[in-house]
C-alpha cells in the first residue's frame, strides 16, 4: 500500500510518498521539496503531475490555510507533526519540544511525557528571523544560499537587530556600506535567527529539543543553537516532517479519492 502526504507551507510545497509492505514495514519512496514563490496552486499541479497518483491513491494534506482550498482529505499541522514524531522516535527518543522553523513562521510544539503536543507557542508577526527573510537579505547581498552557509562559518558574526525586520534590514545595509565582510553579516543573520528560536523556548528546559522545517538545514543557525541547547536533534526528515506525518496518517485512515487535476481545487474558494 502506498500513500502521499502533502504540506503546503507559507513558502514551500513538500510531498512524501510512502510504501507499506506485507510485513507492515514503512519506507519512504519519494520526497519532493519545491518553493512555490507565492503560487502554491501552480506548484502543486506541476508536482502532482510527476507522481503516480490515481483515484485509489491515499492522500492527506496539511498546511495552515491552503489545505482548505483543495478537494483532498486534510489534517491540522500539529496532528501531522505528532504522527511524524511518533514514527521516527519510537520509544527511544524523548523531546521536550519540537521547533518548527519555516519560511515565514517559527513555532514551538511543547510535548508532554506521552510524546503528544500539549501546547503550541508562536513568535511575533515580525518577519525578521524567518527563512524567507534570510533568503531576501542574502539575495540583496548577492550571495547564493549554498555559498551563504559556507561563508557564514565564522567566529565573528556582525550583530543585527532581531526586533523588527525593518531595523534588521537597515542593519544589514548599514554594515555592508561600512565595508563589514558579507560573511560576518550573514553569520549575524544566522545568529539572530537562533536567538529567535531561543526566545521561543525560554520557558522550556533547554535540552532534548528537535528542530524541523527548512531552516533546520541552516547549519550555521543550528550551530549557534547547539551551544545553548543540550541534545539538539535535527532529524533527516526535518525538511518534510509535516508531509511525512500526513502520509503516515493516510496509510491508516480513510481518505477522499483523488478527484483528478481538473477538480483538485475547490471552485468556490481562491488561494
C-alpha positions as CSV (number, residue, x, y, z in Angstrom):
1,X,0.0,0.0,0.0
2,X,1.2,3.5,-0.8
3,X,0.2,6.9,0.4
4,X,1.1,10.5,-0.3
5,X,1.4,13.3,2.3
6,X,1.4,17.0,1.2
7,X,2.3,20.0,3.2
8,X,1.5,23.4,1.6
9,X,3.6,25.8,3.6
10,X,3.9,29.5,3.5
11,X,6.8,29.3,1.1
12,X,7.5,25.7,0.2
13,X,5.5,22.7,-1.0
14,X,6.7,19.3,0.3
15,X,5.4,15.9,-0.7
16,X,6.3,12.5,0.7
17,X,5.4,9.1,-0.9
18,X,5.3,6.1,1.5
19,X,5.1,2.4,0.8
20,X,4.0,-0.2,3.4
21,X,4.8,-3.8,2.5
22,X,3.2,-7.0,3.6
23,X,5.3,-7.1,6.7
24,X,4.0,-3.8,7.8
25,X,7.3,-2.1,7.1
26,X,7.1,1.5,6.0
27,X,9.6,3.1,3.7
28,X,9.9,6.5,2.0
29,X,9.8,6.1,-1.8
30,X,10.0,9.7,-2.9
31,X,10.3,13.2,-1.4
32,X,9.6,16.5,-3.2
33,X,10.5,19.9,-2.0
34,X,9.6,22.9,-4.2
35,X,9.5,26.6,-3.3
36,X,6.1,27.9,-4.6
37,X,7.0,31.6,-4.7
38,X,3.5,32.7,-3.7
39,X,1.8,30.4,-6.2
40,X,1.0,27.1,-4.4
41,X,-1.7,26.2,-6.8
42,X,0.6,26.1,-9.8
43,X,3.4,24.4,-7.9
44,X,1.0,21.7,-6.6
45,X,-0.4,21.0,-10.0
46,X,3.1,20.8,-11.5
47,X,4.4,18.4,-8.8
48,X,1.4,16.1,-8.7
49,X,1.8,15.5,-12.5
50,X,5.2,13.9,-11.6
51,X,3.6,11.4,-9.3
52,X,1.8,8.1,-10.0
53,X,-1.4,9.3,-8.5
54,X,-4.8,7.8,-9.3
55,X,-8.3,7.6,-7.8
56,X,-7.2,4.8,-5.5
57,X,-4.3,6.7,-4.0
58,X,-4.4,7.5,-0.3
59,X,-3.6,11.2,0.1
60,X,-3.7,13.6,3.0
61,X,-2.7,17.3,3.0
62,X,-1.8,19.8,5.7
63,X,-0.9,23.5,5.9
64,X,-2.2,26.5,7.7
65,X,-4.5,27.9,5.1
66,X,-4.2,26.5,1.6
67,X,-5.2,22.9,2.7
68,X,-8.8,24.2,2.9
69,X,-8.8,25.1,-0.8
70,X,-8.2,21.6,-2.2
71,X,-10.5,18.7,-2.6
72,X,-8.4,16.3,-0.6
73,X,-8.5,15.0,3.0
74,X,-6.7,17.4,5.3
75,X,-5.4,17.3,8.8
76,X,-4.1,20.1,11.1
77,X,-0.3,20.6,11.2
78,X,0.0,19.6,14.9
79,X,-1.5,16.2,14.1
80,X,0.9,15.7,11.2
81,X,3.8,16.6,13.5
82,X,2.7,14.2,16.2
83,X,2.4,11.4,13.6
84,X,5.9,12.0,12.2
85,X,7.4,12.3,15.6
86,X,5.9,9.1,16.8
87,X,7.1,7.3,13.7
88,X,10.8,8.4,13.8
89,X,11.2,8.4,17.6
90,X,9.5,5.1,18.6
91,X,10.0,4.6,22.3
92,X,13.6,5.7,22.4
93,X,13.7,9.5,21.7
94,X,12.1,11.8,24.2
95,X,11.9,15.5,23.4
96,X,10.7,18.4,25.4
97,X,9.7,20.4,22.3
98,X,9.7,20.5,18.5
99,X,10.7,23.8,17.0
100,X,9.2,24.3,13.5
101,X,11.5,26.8,11.8
102,X,9.8,27.5,8.5
103,X,9.9,30.1,5.8
104,X,7.5,32.6,7.3
105,X,6.7,31.3,10.8
106,X,8.7,29.9,13.8
107,X,6.7,28.0,16.3
108,X,7.2,25.6,19.1
109,X,5.2,22.4,19.8
110,X,5.6,21.7,23.5
111,X,5.5,17.9,24.2
112,X,4.1,16.1,27.2
113,X,5.6,13.0,28.7
114,X,3.5,10.9,26.3
115,X,5.1,12.5,23.3
116,X,1.9,14.3,22.3
117,X,1.6,18.0,21.8
118,X,0.5,19.8,25.0
119,X,0.7,23.4,23.7
120,X,1.8,25.5,20.8
121,X,3.8,28.7,21.1
122,X,4.3,31.1,18.2
123,X,6.6,34.0,17.7
124,X,5.5,37.5,16.9
125,X,4.4,38.6,13.4
126,X,7.7,40.2,12.6
127,X,9.4,38.6,9.5
128,X,12.9,39.0,10.8
129,X,14.4,35.7,11.8
130,X,12.4,33.6,9.4
131,X,13.7,31.6,6.5
132,X,12.3,33.8,3.8
133,X,13.7,37.0,5.4
134,X,17.2,35.3,5.5
135,X,16.9,34.5,1.8
136,X,15.8,38.0,1.0
137,X,18.8,39.5,2.8
138,X,21.5,37.3,1.2
139,X,19.9,37.9,-2.2
140,X,20.3,41.7,-1.6
141,X,24.0,41.0,-0.8
142,X,24.3,38.9,-4.0
143,X,25.1,35.6,-2.2
144,X,23.6,32.3,-3.3
145,X,22.2,30.2,-0.5
146,X,24.8,27.4,-0.5
147,X,27.6,30.0,-0.5
148,X,25.9,31.9,2.3
149,X,26.0,29.0,4.6
150,X,29.6,28.3,3.7
151,X,31.0,31.8,4.2
152,X,29.0,32.3,7.4
153,X,31.2,29.7,9.2
154,X,32.9,32.5,11.1
155,X,33.5,33.2,14.8
156,X,32.9,36.9,14.2
157,X,29.2,37.4,13.4
158,X,28.1,41.0,13.0
159,X,25.3,41.7,15.3
160,X,22.0,42.6,13.6
161,X,18.7,43.6,15.3
162,X,16.0,40.9,15.6
163,X,13.4,43.3,17.0
164,X,11.9,44.2,13.6
165,X,12.5,43.3,10.0
166,X,12.9,47.0,9.1
167,X,15.6,47.5,11.7
168,X,17.3,44.2,10.7
169,X,17.3,45.1,7.0
170,X,18.7,48.6,7.9
171,X,21.5,47.0,10.0
172,X,22.5,44.7,7.1
173,X,22.6,47.6,4.6
174,X,24.5,49.8,7.0
175,X,27.0,47.1,7.7
176,X,27.7,46.3,4.0
177,X,28.0,50.1,3.3
178,X,30.6,50.3,6.1
179,X,32.6,47.5,4.5
180,X,31.8,44.8,7.0
181,X,32.6,41.5,5.3
182,X,29.5,39.8,4.0
183,X,30.3,36.6,5.7
184,X,30.1,38.4,9.1
185,X,26.8,39.9,8.2
186,X,25.5,36.6,7.1
187,X,26.7,34.9,10.3
188,X,25.0,37.7,12.2
189,X,21.7,36.9,10.5
190,X,22.1,33.2,11.4
191,X,22.9,34.1,15.0
192,X,19.8,36.4,15.1
193,X,17.6,33.5,13.8
194,X,19.0,31.3,16.5
195,X,18.1,34.0,19.0
196,X,14.5,33.9,17.8
197,X,14.3,30.2,18.5
198,X,15.9,30.6,22.0
199,X,13.4,33.3,22.7
200,X,10.5,31.0,21.8
201,X,11.7,28.2,24.1
202,X,12.7,30.4,27.1
203,X,10.0,28.8,29.2
204,X,11.2,25.2,28.3
205,X,14.2,23.3,29.6
206,X,17.0,23.9,27.1
207,X,17.6,20.2,26.4
208,X,16.2,17.5,24.2
209,X,14.9,19.8,21.5
210,X,14.1,18.8,17.9
211,X,14.2,21.3,15.1
212,X,12.3,20.8,11.8
213,X,11.4,22.9,8.8
214,X,13.5,24.4,6.1
215,X,15.7,26.4,8.4
216,X,16.8,23.2,10.1
217,X,19.2,22.9,7.1
218,X,20.9,26.1,8.1
219,X,23.9,24.6,9.8
220,X,25.2,27.9,11.0
221,X,21.9,28.7,12.8
222,X,21.7,25.2,14.3
223,X,25.4,25.5,15.3
224,X,24.6,28.5,17.5
225,X,21.6,26.6,18.9
226,X,23.8,23.6,19.8
227,X,25.9,26.0,22.0
228,X,22.8,26.7,24.1
229,X,20.7,23.6,23.9
230,X,21.8,20.2,25.3
231,X,21.0,17.4,22.8
232,X,19.6,19.4,19.9
233,X,18.2,16.9,17.4
234,X,17.7,17.5,13.7
235,X,16.2,14.5,12.0
236,X,16.9,13.7,8.4
237,X,13.2,14.2,7.8
238,X,13.2,17.8,9.1
239,X,12.5,19.5,5.7
240,X,9.4,17.4,5.0
241,X,8.4,16.5,8.5
242,X,4.7,17.5,8.2
243,X,4.2,15.9,4.9
244,X,5.7,12.7,6.3
245,X,3.1,12.9,9.1
246,X,0.3,13.3,6.6
247,X,1.5,10.3,4.6
248,X,1.6,8.2,7.7
249,X,-1.9,9.3,8.7
250,X,-3.2,8.5,5.2
251,X,-1.9,4.9,5.5
252,X,-4.1,4.2,8.5
253,X,-7.2,6.3,7.8
254,X,-9.9,6.7,5.2
255,X,-9.2,9.4,2.7
256,X,-11.1,11.1,-0.1
257,X,-10.4,9.7,-3.6
258,X,-8.1,11.8,-5.7
259,X,-10.5,14.0,-7.7
260,X,-8.3,14.4,-10.8
261,X,-6.3,17.5,-11.7
262,X,-9.3,19.3,-13.1
263,X,-11.2,19.1,-9.8
264,X,-8.3,19.3,-7.4
265,X,-9.2,22.9,-6.3
266,X,-12.5,23.9,-4.8
267,X,-14.4,26.1,-7.1
268,X,-15.9,28.5,-4.5
269,X,-12.5,29.5,-2.9
270,X,-9.4,31.2,-4.1
271,X,-5.9,30.8,-2.8
